[in-house]
Amino acid sequence: MKQFKIILPTVAEAKMFVAAASRCNFDIDVFYNRVIIDAKSILGVLSLDLSQILTVQLNGADAEFEKYLKKLAPENSSAA
């Protein structure tokens, strides 16, 4: 399992994240504090505090999605 730290500063970014996650054929979870959300659930992702750094856990591998997650890393975000 791989983990990535990301930030989704806008609702538009959150929607793009869910769309990208939905293209993967394995489970992807998003963690914030003690809350675990299915990354493919737009309502779940939007229920998180999007101003905070989130942890994404992949239960599979997809090089393109991992590259996308690296772009969402807090150090690459203008909102961080």
N, C-alpha and C positions, 0 to 999 in steps of 0.2 A: 504494500500500500504506500502511496506517495501522498505527501501533504504539501500544500501551498498556502501562503498567506496572501490574501487579496483585499482590495478595497473597491467597493462599488459606489462611487460618489453620487450617481444619479439613477433615477428610475430607468432611463434609457439604457444605461450600462447594465443594470440588473436584468432587463429584458434580453439584452444581447447575450449575457452570461447564461441565462436559462436556455435560450435557443441553442447556444453552442453545446451546453451540457446535454441537451436532449438528443443531439446527434451521436452521442457516445452510447455504445451498447453494453454498458456496465453501470453499476451504482456509483453515484457521486453524492457525497454528503457535505453540507456546509455547517460548521460549528461556530457558535458564538456563546460565550459563557457556558451554560449547561444545556443550551438548546441545540438540537440536531435537526436539520432541515434537509429534505430531499432537494438537491440542486436543480432538479428538473421541474420543480413546482414553483410557478411564478408567484402564487399567493404566499407560499412559504418563504421564499426569498425576500419578497417585499415586506413581510412581517418582521424581518430582522432590522436591527438598528444599522442602517446603511452608512452611518457616519463612522462606524467602527471597523477595525481590521477583522476580517473573517478568515477562518481556516477551512480550506477545501480539502477533502480526503477522497482520493481516487481509488476505487477497487478494481482497477484495470489500467490499461495503458493506451494512450492515444497521443502521438507526438504533436499533432496539430493543436489539440486542446491544451496540452501542457505548455506549448509555446504561447498560446493566447493567455493562459493563467499568469505566465511570467510578465506579460504586459500589464496585468492588473495588480502587480505587486505594489505594496505601499510606497516603496522607494521610486517607483516609476509614475506614480499618480501625482497630478498637480494639486489634488485636494488634500493630500497628506501633509 
